[in-house]
Amino acid sequence: LTDDGTWTGNITLSLAGSRTITATNNAKTGNDAITITAGAASAPDASISAVSPSPATAGSSVTITVTAYDEFQNALASGGATVVINVGGANTAAPSVTDNSDGTYTATYTPTASGTDNITGTINGPAIGTDGDGTSDGTYNLTVNPGAASYLKVTGTASMTAGATNELTITAYDASNNVATAYTGVKSLTFSGPGTAPDSTGPRVETTAIGTAFNVTFTAGVSVADAATLTAYKAESISVDVTEGSINSTGDASYDLDLTVSEGSANNLAYNQHPTNTVADLPLTPAITVQVRDQWNNVRISDSNTSVGIAINTNPPGDGTLSGTTPQTASSGIATFGDLSIDKTGDGYTLDATSGGLTTATSSGFNITSATIQFTSTSSSGAEGTTPANLELTLSVVSVQDVTVDYALSGTATGSGTDYTLAAGTAIITAGSTTTNISATIVDDSLVEANETIVVTISNPTNATLGTNTVHTYTISDNDASPTIQFTSASSSGDEGTTPVNLELTLSVVSAQDVSVDYAVTGGAATGSGTDYTLTAG
């Protein structure tokens, strides 16, 4: 104590709060209340935590809290520090920080990747030294779990052969593209995509037809091994999709499996274009085409090696001969025969297509016929001055042989140069042609006459059969003007004893037809009815 009875000393206090200081001297005691506040923020003593939520879920917001302490671990009750927060690890972020003015600082971010995020920060420059995960190393390690399943993804081999198997794996993903590990247990899946083969064999997953739901077991978001084996039979390029309730693989092209199913090995032949009715010795058209197919009847478009031959199976006349180029080599799985022909007519021919050990194909029935010959039209006409009159004959198809047909003449016109010149005979359509004319020379006479006809009838064809139009009528139209008729003179006379009196009528030209004219008896001084003459109107 000093002479004046006072004592002065220094006391160091580190725990913030309200305190009472008491001094005692023998029996004397004195005290006073003081308040101790936290000191400046100390980075090594500050703490960082992710408290909402922990663990986090991908796609959901996370709140990070920094609590400021002084060097004696007293929590600050006011703000003002400069705080920076960084997120690394599975996700990266540098969220903005809010000063809450109470010694705490908060920031939020939304992780999208599952895994572990490492959250660190600084306060007024130095690194924050402690954290709330129990490690106290200044890094808060936050576990981010995947979200709920949002879509499914199909993986497997991108190519396969018809009839083979393809092990599919189905994986569930959340909306942030993390494997949805909570998607586990037995799920009812429905597959789609692969089609039915030409032989009606349908695709399946395991033993269940495509399009029908069946159960698949999942572990941590992934289907277990050998739980979804696809067998496809149709050769095609398709997308394999899967659906389970409201989630599926159709939302994006990358979710499904783009699959190419190629045809199997050669197994059988089939007509793509059957032979059709054709004239003897002419090429069978359209060209016959034969497919090389696998056992599910897929056309082997990859096949440009198989040799296919064609021969007559059913031969109605017994001696029909097939000509043309056979065998032919397939191109993209199809053998084409463009020059085959059969020389004999007959109904019900069939052809066999063969190739080694492949199953033979028999065509549908077809007929080999003769060409038909007929008039192009059944009638025509022309004036006497029009010559020659060409009556056209038409062949239904081009023939490799000459075609002949006899023709006979009839009608009202006179031949041998009177009205026309044409003799009965034989018309020829030469090989390679389809038409010829029967030509009549028409006489231009001066006779006035009625229209006359030449009727031509065809018969007895060779290398062809008769068509419908076997008779043609050609009409010769008279081109001569009608003659005039008149009295040779306007008057004449004679003695009473001269009888009969002939009053001559004259035609301007000779007519091939009778010409008649009415006359009347009128006027004059003579009296008829036997008095002066006998003549009545007529």
C-alpha positions as CSV (number, residue, x, y, z in Angstrom):
1,L,0.0,0.0,0.0
2,T,1.1,3.5,-0.6
3,D,1.2,6.2,2.0
4,D,-2.2,7.3,0.9
5,G,-3.7,3.8,1.4
6,T,-4.0,2.7,-2.3
7,W,-2.7,-0.4,-4.1
8,T,-2.2,-0.5,-7.9
9,G,-1.8,-3.8,-9.9
10,N,-2.4,-5.5,-13.3
11,I,-4.8,-8.3,-13.8
12,T,-5.0,-10.3,-17.2
13,L,-8.5,-11.6,-17.9
14,S,-9.2,-13.8,-21.1
15,L,-12.7,-15.0,-20.6
16,A,-15.3,-12.5,-21.9
17,G,-18.3,-11.7,-19.8
18,S,-19.3,-9.8,-16.6
19,R,-16.8,-10.2,-13.7
20,T,-16.6,-8.9,-10.0
21,I,-13.1,-8.0,-8.7
22,T,-12.7,-8.2,-4.9
23,A,-9.8,-6.8,-2.8
24,T,-9.2,-7.9,0.9
25,N,-6.8,-6.4,3.4
26,N,-7.0,-8.1,6.7
27,A,-10.6,-7.7,7.7
28,K,-11.3,-5.1,5.1
29,T,-13.0,-6.2,1.8
30,G,-13.9,-4.2,-1.4
31,N,-15.2,-5.2,-4.8
32,D,-16.3,-3.8,-8.2
33,A,-18.1,-5.2,-11.3
34,I,-16.5,-5.0,-14.7
35,T,-17.5,-6.3,-18.3
36,I,-14.9,-8.1,-20.4
37,T,-15.5,-8.1,-24.2
38,A,-14.1,-10.4,-26.9
39,G,-11.0,-9.2,-28.6
40,A,-10.2,-9.0,-32.3
41,A,-11.2,-11.9,-34.5
42,S,-8.5,-14.5,-34.7
43,A,-8.4,-16.7,-37.9
44,P,-6.8,-19.7,-36.2
45,D,-9.5,-19.7,-33.7
46,A,-12.5,-19.1,-36.0
47,S,-14.6,-22.1,-37.0
48,I,-16.3,-23.1,-40.3
49,S,-19.2,-25.6,-40.6
50,A,-21.9,-26.7,-43.0
51,V,-24.8,-27.0,-40.7
52,S,-27.8,-27.1,-43.1
53,P,-27.9,-29.9,-44.1
54,S,-25.1,-32.3,-43.4
55,P,-24.8,-34.7,-45.2
56,A,-26.1,-32.8,-48.2
57,T,-28.0,-34.0,-51.2
58,A,-27.0,-33.2,-54.7
59,G,-29.2,-30.5,-56.1
60,S,-30.2,-29.1,-52.7
61,S,-28.9,-25.9,-51.2
62,V,-26.2,-26.0,-48.4
63,T,-25.7,-23.3,-45.8
64,I,-22.1,-22.7,-44.6
65,T,-21.5,-20.8,-41.3
66,V,-18.3,-19.2,-40.1
67,T,-18.1,-18.3,-36.3
68,A,-15.5,-15.7,-35.4
69,Y,-13.5,-16.1,-32.1
70,D,-10.7,-14.1,-30.5
71,E,-7.4,-15.6,-29.6
72,F,-8.9,-16.8,-26.3
73,Q,-11.8,-18.5,-28.0
74,N,-14.3,-15.9,-27.0
75,A,-17.1,-15.6,-29.6
76,L,-17.4,-12.2,-31.2
77,A,-20.7,-10.5,-30.9
78,S,-20.3,-8.1,-33.8
79,G,-19.3,-8.3,-37.4
80,G,-16.9,-6.3,-39.6
81,A,-14.4,-9.0,-40.5
82,T,-13.6,-9.9,-44.1
83,V,-14.6,-13.5,-44.7
84,V,-13.9,-15.6,-47.9
85,I,-15.3,-19.1,-48.3
86,N,-14.1,-21.7,-50.9
87,V,-15.6,-25.1,-51.8
88,G,-13.4,-27.8,-53.4
89,G,-13.6,-31.5,-53.9
90,A,-16.6,-33.1,-55.6
91,N,-17.9,-29.6,-56.3
92,T,-16.3,-26.2,-56.6
93,A,-17.8,-22.9,-55.5
94,A,-16.8,-19.5,-54.2
95,P,-20.1,-18.3,-52.7
96,S,-20.7,-14.8,-51.6
97,V,-20.7,-14.2,-47.8
98,T,-23.3,-12.5,-45.7
99,D,-22.1,-10.6,-42.5
100,N,-24.8,-11.3,-39.9
101,S,-23.3,-8.5,-37.6
102,D,-23.3,-10.9,-34.6
103,G,-19.9,-12.5,-35.1
104,T,-21.3,-15.1,-37.6
105,Y,-21.0,-15.2,-41.4
106,T,-23.1,-17.3,-43.8
107,A,-22.9,-18.4,-47.4
108,T,-25.0,-20.8,-49.5
109,Y,-24.2,-23.0,-52.6
110,T,-25.9,-25.9,-54.3
111,P,-23.7,-29.0,-54.9
112,T,-24.5,-31.1,-58.1
113,A,-21.9,-33.8,-57.9
114,S,-22.0,-36.5,-55.2
115,G,-18.9,-37.2,-53.1
116,T,-17.0,-35.1,-50.5
117,D,-16.8,-31.3,-50.6
118,N,-13.8,-29.6,-48.8
119,I,-15.0,-26.3,-47.4
120,T,-12.4,-23.8,-46.3
121,G,-12.2,-20.1,-45.6
122,T,-10.2,-17.0,-44.5
123,I,-11.0,-14.3,-42.0
124,N,-9.2,-11.0,-42.6
125,G,-6.7,-12.8,-44.7
126,P,-5.4,-15.8,-42.7
127,A,-7.0,-19.2,-43.0
128,I,-9.7,-20.3,-40.6
129,G,-8.2,-22.8,-38.2
130,T,-11.0,-24.9,-36.9
131,D,-14.1,-26.6,-38.2
132,G,-17.2,-28.4,-37.1
133,D,-16.6,-31.9,-38.5
134,G,-14.4,-33.1,-35.6
135,T,-11.1,-32.8,-37.4
136,S,-10.3,-29.2,-36.2
137,D,-8.0,-28.7,-39.2
138,G,-9.9,-25.7,-40.7
139,T,-11.4,-27.8,-43.5
140,Y,-15.1,-28.9,-43.2
141,N,-15.5,-32.2,-45.1
142,L,-19.1,-32.3,-46.3
143,T,-20.6,-35.5,-47.7
144,V,-22.9,-34.9,-50.7
145,N,-25.2,-37.8,-51.4
146,P,-27.0,-38.4,-54.8
147,G,-30.5,-37.2,-55.2
148,A,-33.6,-39.4,-56.0
149,A,-33.6,-41.3,-59.3
150,S,-34.6,-39.0,-62.1
151,Y,-33.9,-41.0,-65.2
152,L,-32.6,-44.4,-66.4
153,K,-29.7,-45.2,-68.8
154,V,-29.3,-48.3,-70.8
155,T,-25.9,-49.6,-71.7
156,G,-24.7,-52.7,-73.5
157,T,-22.9,-53.8,-76.7
158,A,-23.7,-51.4,-79.6
159,S,-23.9,-54.1,-82.2
160,M,-25.1,-57.7,-82.2
161,T,-26.2,-60.5,-84.6
162,A,-29.8,-61.5,-85.0
163,G,-30.6,-64.3,-82.6
164,A,-27.6,-63.5,-80.3
165,T,-27.8,-62.0,-76.8
166,N,-26.7,-58.6,-75.5
167,E,-26.2,-58.1,-71.7
168,L,-27.9,-54.8,-70.8
169,T,-27.0,-52.8,-67.7
170,I,-29.6,-50.3,-66.4
171,T,-28.3,-47.4,-64.2
172,A,-30.5,-44.9,-62.3
173,Y,-29.3,-41.3,-62.2
174,D,-30.5,-38.3,-60.2
175,A,-31.3,-34.9,-61.9
176,S,-27.6,-33.9,-61.5
177,N,-26.4,-37.0,-63.4
178,N,-25.1,-38.8,-60.3
179,V,-25.8,-42.5,-59.9
180,A,-28.8,-42.7,-57.7
181,T,-27.5,-45.1,-55.1
182,A,-30.7,-45.1,-53.2
183,Y,-32.4,-46.7,-56.2
184,T,-32.1,-50.3,-55.0
185,G,-34.2,-53.5,-54.7
186,V,-36.6,-55.1,-57.2
187,K,-37.9,-52.8,-59.9
188,S,-40.6,-53.5,-62.6
189,L,-39.0,-52.5,-65.9
190,T,-40.6,-52.3,-69.4
191,F,-38.2,-52.3,-72.4
192,S,-39.0,-51.0,-75.9
193,G,-37.3,-50.5,-79.3
194,P,-36.4,-53.8,-81.0
195,G,-39.0,-55.0,-83.5
196,T,-40.4,-58.3,-84.6
197,A,-38.4,-60.3,-87.2
198,P,-39.9,-61.0,-90.7
199,D,-40.7,-64.5,-89.6
200,S,-42.7,-63.1,-86.6
201,T,-40.2,-64.0,-83.9
202,G,-40.4,-61.3,-81.3
203,P,-37.6,-59.8,-79.2
204,R,-37.3,-60.5,-75.5
205,V,-35.4,-59.5,-72.4
206,E,-34.6,-62.6,-70.4
207,T,-37.7,-64.6,-71.2
208,T,-40.1,-61.7,-71.3
209,A,-41.4,-60.1,-74.5
210,I,-40.3,-56.6,-75.2
211,G,-43.1,-54.3,-74.1
212,T,-44.1,-56.5,-71.1
213,A,-43.0,-55.5,-67.6
214,F,-40.7,-57.8,-65.6
215,N,-38.7,-57.5,-62.4
216,V,-35.0,-56.5,-62.3
217,T,-33.0,-56.2,-59.1
218,F,-30.9,-53.1,-58.4
219,T,-28.0,-52.5,-56.1
220,A,-26.9,-48.9,-55.4
221,G,-28.6,-47.7,-58.5
222,V,-27.2,-50.3,-60.9
223,S,-29.0,-53.5,-62.2
224,V,-27.3,-56.7,-61.0
225,A,-25.3,-58.7,-63.5
226,D,-27.1,-60.9,-66.0
227,A,-30.5,-59.5,-65.0
228,A,-31.5,-58.0,-68.3
229,T,-30.3,-60.1,-71.3
230,L,-31.7,-58.9,-74.6
231,T,-32.3,-61.3,-77.5
232,A,-33.2,-59.6,-80.8
233,Y,-34.1,-61.2,-84.1
234,K,-34.9,-58.4,-86.5
235,A,-32.0,-56.9,-88.5
236,E,-32.3,-53.1,-87.9
237,S,-30.7,-50.1,-86.3
238,I,-32.8,-49.0,-83.3
239,S,-32.7,-47.4,-79.8
240,V,-33.3,-49.6,-76.8
241,D,-35.3,-47.8,-74.1
242,V,-36.5,-48.7,-70.6
243,T,-39.3,-47.3,-68.3
244,E,-40.1,-47.8,-64.6
245,G,-43.1,-45.8,-63.5
246,S,-42.4,-42.1,-64.1
247,I,-38.7,-42.5,-64.9
248,N,-37.3,-43.7,-68.1
249,S,-34.5,-43.5,-70.7
250,T,-36.4,-41.5,-73.3
251,G,-35.5,-38.0,-72.1
252,D,-32.3,-37.6,-74.0
253,A,-30.6,-39.5,-76.9
254,S,-27.7,-40.3,-74.7
255,Y,-29.8,-42.3,-72.2
256,D,-30.9,-45.1,-74.5
257,L,-28.7,-47.7,-76.2
258,D,-28.2,-47.1,-80.0
259,L,-28.1,-50.7,-81.2
260,T,-27.4,-52.2,-84.7
261,V,-28.7,-55.7,-85.1
262,S,-27.1,-57.4,-88.2
263,E,-28.6,-60.3,-90.1
264,G,-27.5,-63.9,-89.3
265,S,-25.9,-66.4,-91.6
266,A,-27.5,-67.5,-94.9
267,N,-30.4,-69.9,-94.3
268,N,-33.0,-69.7,-97.1
269,L,-34.1,-68.1,-100.3
270,A,-37.3,-66.1,-101.1
271,Y,-38.7,-64.5,-104.2
272,N,-38.9,-60.7,-103.9
273,Q,-40.2,-60.3,-107.4
274,H,-42.0,-63.4,-108.7
275,P,-42.2,-64.1,-112.5
276,T,-45.3,-62.7,-114.2
277,N,-47.3,-63.7,-117.3
278,T,-45.1,-63.1,-120.3
279,V,-45.0,-63.9,-124.0
280,A,-43.0,-66.9,-125.2
281,D,-39.3,-66.1,-126.0
282,L,-39.6,-62.6,-124.4
283,P,-37.7,-61.7,-121.2
284,L,-39.7,-62.3,-118.0
285,T,-40.5,-58.8,-116.8
286,P,-40.2,-57.2,-114.3
287,A,-36.8,-58.8,-113.7
288,I,-37.0,-61.7,-111.2
289,T,-35.3,-61.0,-107.9
290,V,-34.5,-63.5,-105.1
291,Q,-33.5,-62.6,-101.6
292,V,-30.8,-64.4,-99.5
293,R,-32.2,-64.5,-96.0
294,D,-31.1,-65.7,-92.5
295,Q,-33.2,-68.1,-90.4
296,W,-35.4,-65.3,-89.2
297,N,-36.0,-64.2,-92.8
298,N,-33.9,-61.0,-92.6
299,V,-32.5,-60.1,-96.0
300,R,-28.7,-60.4,-95.8
301,I,-27.8,-57.0,-97.1
302,S,-24.1,-57.6,-96.2
303,D,-24.1,-60.6,-98.7
304,S,-22.6,-60.0,-102.1
305,N,-21.2,-63.4,-102.6
306,T,-23.9,-66.0,-102.6
307,S,-24.6,-67.6,-106.0
308,V,-28.3,-68.2,-106.8
309,G,-29.6,-70.4,-109.7
310,I,-33.0,-70.6,-111.2
311,A,-34.6,-73.5,-113.1
312,I,-38.1,-74.5,-114.2
313,N,-40.0,-76.5,-111.6
314,T,-43.5,-76.9,-113.0
315,N,-43.4,-77.2,-116.9
316,P,-47.0,-77.3,-118.3
317,P,-46.1,-78.2,-121.9
318,G,-43.4,-80.6,-120.7
319,D,-40.8,-79.3,-123.1
320,G,-40.5,-75.6,-122.2
321,T,-36.9,-74.4,-122.0
322,L,-35.6,-71.6,-119.8
323,S,-33.0,-69.4,-121.4
324,G,-30.9,-66.5,-119.9
325,T,-28.2,-65.9,-117.4
326,T,-28.3,-68.2,-114.4
327,P,-26.9,-68.4,-111.7
328,Q,-26.4,-64.8,-110.6
329,T,-24.4,-63.5,-107.6
330,A,-26.3,-61.7,-105.0
331,S,-25.7,-58.0,-104.4
332,S,-26.7,-56.7,-101.0
333,G,-28.6,-59.9,-100.4
334,I,-30.6,-59.9,-103.7
335,A,-29.9,-61.8,-106.9
336,T,-31.4,-60.2,-110.0
337,F,-32.4,-62.1,-113.2
338,G,-33.1,-59.7,-116.0
339,D,-32.9,-61.8,-119.2
340,L,-34.7,-65.1,-118.4
341,S,-37.2,-66.3,-121.0
342,I,-39.2,-69.5,-121.8
343,D,-39.8,-70.7,-125.3
344,K,-43.1,-72.7,-125.0
345,T,-46.6,-71.4,-124.1
346,G,-48.3,-72.9,-121.1
347,D,-50.4,-72.0,-118.0
348,G,-49.0,-72.6,-114.5
349,Y,-45.2,-72.5,-114.9
350,T,-43.2,-72.2,-111.6
351,L,-39.5,-71.6,-111.1
352,D,-37.2,-72.9,-108.3
353,A,-34.4,-70.7,-106.9
354,T,-31.5,-72.7,-105.4
355,S,-28.2,-72.1,-103.7
356,G,-26.1,-74.9,-102.1
357,G,-27.6,-75.9,-98.8
358,L,-30.0,-73.0,-98.5
359,T,-33.7,-73.7,-98.4
360,T,-35.1,-73.6,-102.0
361,A,-37.7,-71.0,-103.0
362,T,-40.5,-71.9,-105.4
363,S,-42.2,-69.0,-107.3
364,S,-45.9,-68.4,-107.7
365,G,-47.5,-69.7,-110.8
366,F,-47.4,-67.8,-114.1
367,N,-48.3,-68.2,-117.7
368,I,-46.3,-68.1,-120.9
369,T,-48.5,-66.9,-123.7
370,S,-48.4,-65.9,-127.4
371,A,-48.5,-62.4,-128.6
372,T,-51.9,-61.2,-129.8
373,I,-52.5,-59.6,-133.2
374,Q,-55.5,-57.5,-134.1
375,F,-56.6,-54.3,-135.9
376,T,-55.7,-51.2,-134.0
377,S,-59.3,-50.0,-134.5
378,T,-62.5,-51.6,-135.8
379,S,-63.4,-48.9,-138.4
380,S,-62.1,-46.0,-140.4
381,S,-63.2,-44.0,-143.5
382,G,-61.9,-41.8,-146.3
383,A,-63.1,-40.1,-149.4
384,E,-62.6,-41.7,-152.9
385,G,-59.7,-39.3,-153.5
386,T,-57.8,-40.5,-150.4
387,T,-55.5,-43.4,-151.2
388,P,-54.1,-45.7,-150.1
389,A,-56.3,-46.7,-147.2
390,N,-54.0,-48.1,-144.5
391,L,-55.7,-50.6,-142.1
392,E,-53.2,-51.0,-139.2
393,L,-52.5,-54.3,-137.5
394,T,-51.0,-54.3,-134.0
395,L,-49.0,-56.9,-132.1
396,S,-49.4,-56.8,-128.3
397,V,-45.6,-57.1,-127.7
398,V,-42.4,-57.2,-129.7
399,S,-41.8,-60.7,-130.9
400,V,-38.5,-62.3,-131.7
401,Q,-40.3,-64.1,-134.6
402,D,-42.2,-63.0,-137.7
403,V,-45.9,-63.0,-137.0
404,T,-48.3,-63.7,-139.9
405,V,-52.1,-63.5,-140.3
406,D,-54.4,-64.2,-143.2
407,Y,-57.1,-61.7,-144.2
408,A,-60.2,-61.9,-146.3
409,L,-62.3,-59.2,-148.0
410,S,-66.0,-58.5,-148.2
411,G,-68.3,-55.4,-148.1
412,T,-70.4,-53.4,-150.5
413,A,-67.5,-51.9,-152.5
414,T,-66.2,-53.7,-155.6
415,G,-62.6,-54.7,-155.8
416,S,-60.4,-55.5,-158.8
417,G,-60.0,-51.8,-159.7
418,T,-63.7,-50.8,-159.7
419,D,-63.9,-49.2,-156.3
420,Y,-60.5,-50.4,-154.8
421,T,-57.6,-52.6,-155.5
422,L,-56.7,-55.2,-152.8
423,A,-56.6,-58.9,-152.9
424,A,-57.1,-61.3,-150.0
425,G,-53.7,-62.4,-148.7
426,T,-51.4,-62.7,-145.7
427,A,-50.0,-59.8,-143.6
428,I,-46.6,-60.0,-141.8
429,I,-45.3,-58.2,-138.7
430,T,-41.6,-58.8,-138.9
431,A,-39.6,-59.7,-135.8
432,G,-38.8,-56.7,-133.7
433,S,-41.8,-54.7,-134.9
434,T,-45.3,-54.4,-133.5
435,T,-47.3,-53.0,-136.4
436,T,-48.0,-53.4,-140.2
437,N,-50.6,-52.1,-142.6
438,I,-53.0,-53.8,-145.0
439,S,-53.2,-51.2,-147.7
440,A,-56.0,-50.7,-150.2
441,T,-55.8,-48.5,-153.3
442,I,-59.0,-46.5,-153.5
443,V,-60.4,-45.7,-157.0
444,D,-61.5,-42.1,-157.6
445,D,-64.4,-42.6,-160.1
446,S,-66.9,-40.0,-161.4
447,L,-70.0,-42.0,-160.6
448,V,-72.5,-40.6,-158.2
449,E,-73.1,-43.4,-155.8
450,A,-73.7,-44.3,-152.1
451,N,-70.9,-44.7,-149.6
452,E,-69.4,-48.2,-149.9
453,T,-67.5,-50.5,-147.5
454,I,-64.5,-52.7,-147.5
455,V,-64.7,-55.3,-144.7
456,V,-61.4,-57.0,-143.9
457,T,-61.4,-60.1,-141.6
458,I,-58.1,-61.6,-140.2
459,S,-57.6,-65.3,-139.3
460,N,-55.1,-68.1,-139.0
461,P,-52.2,-66.3,-137.2
462,T,-48.8,-67.8,-136.8
463,N,-46.6,-67.1,-133.7
464,A,-49.4,-65.2,-132.2
465,T,-53.1,-65.5,-131.3
466,L,-56.0,-63.3,-132.4
467,G,-56.9,-60.4,-130.3
468,T,-60.4,-58.8,-130.0
469,N,-60.4,-56.6,-133.1
470,T,-60.4,-59.2,-135.9
471,V,-62.7,-57.2,-138.3
472,H,-62.1,-53.8,-139.7
473,T,-64.6,-51.9,-141.8
474,Y,-63.3,-49.2,-144.1
475,T,-66.0,-46.8,-145.5
476,I,-65.3,-45.2,-148.9
477,S,-67.2,-41.9,-148.9
478,D,-68.4,-40.8,-152.4
479,N,-66.9,-37.5,-153.4
480,D,-69.0,-36.8,-156.6
481,A,-71.7,-34.1,-156.6
482,S,-75.3,-35.1,-157.1
483,P,-76.3,-34.8,-160.9
484,T,-78.8,-32.3,-162.2
485,I,-81.9,-33.5,-164.1
486,Q,-83.8,-31.4,-166.7
487,F,-85.7,-31.5,-170.0
488,T,-83.4,-31.7,-172.9
489,S,-85.3,-28.8,-174.5
490,A,-87.9,-26.4,-173.2
491,S,-90.4,-27.0,-176.1
492,S,-91.1,-29.3,-179.1
493,S,-94.0,-29.9,-181.5
494,G,-95.5,-32.5,-183.8
495,D,-98.6,-33.3,-186.0
496,E,-101.7,-34.9,-184.5
497,G,-100.9,-38.1,-186.2
498,T,-97.4,-38.4,-184.7
499,T,-97.5,-40.5,-181.5
500,P,-96.2,-41.0,-179.0
501,V,-94.6,-37.6,-178.2
502,N,-91.4,-38.2,-176.3
503,L,-90.3,-35.4,-173.9
504,E,-86.7,-36.2,-173.1
505,L,-85.1,-35.7,-169.6
506,T,-81.4,-35.6,-169.3
507,L,-78.9,-36.2,-166.3
508,S,-75.8,-34.0,-166.1
509,V,-73.6,-37.0,-165.4
510,V,-74.0,-40.8,-165.3
511,S,-75.2,-42.0,-161.9
512,A,-74.7,-45.4,-160.4
513,Q,-78.1,-45.0,-158.8
514,D,-81.6,-44.7,-160.3
515,V,-82.7,-41.1,-160.4
516,S,-86.4,-40.2,-160.2
517,V,-88.3,-36.9,-160.6
518,D,-92.0,-36.1,-160.3
519,Y,-93.9,-34.3,-163.1
520,A,-97.2,-32.6,-163.4
521,V,-99.4,-31.9,-166.5
522,T,-100.8,-28.4,-166.5
523,G,-101.9,-25.5,-168.8
524,G,-102.0,-25.4,-172.6
525,A,-105.1,-25.4,-174.9
526,A,-105.1,-29.2,-175.4
527,T,-107.4,-31.3,-173.4
528,G,-106.2,-34.6,-171.9
529,S,-108.0,-37.7,-170.8
530,G,-108.2,-39.0,-174.4
531,T,-109.6,-35.8,-176.0
532,D,-106.5,-34.4,-177.5
533,Y,-103.9,-36.6,-175.7
534,T,-103.5,-39.2,-172.9
535,L,-101.0,-38.4,-170.1
536,T,-101.4,-38.1,-166.4
537,A,-99.1,-36.6,-163.8
538,G,-96.6,-39.1,-162.4
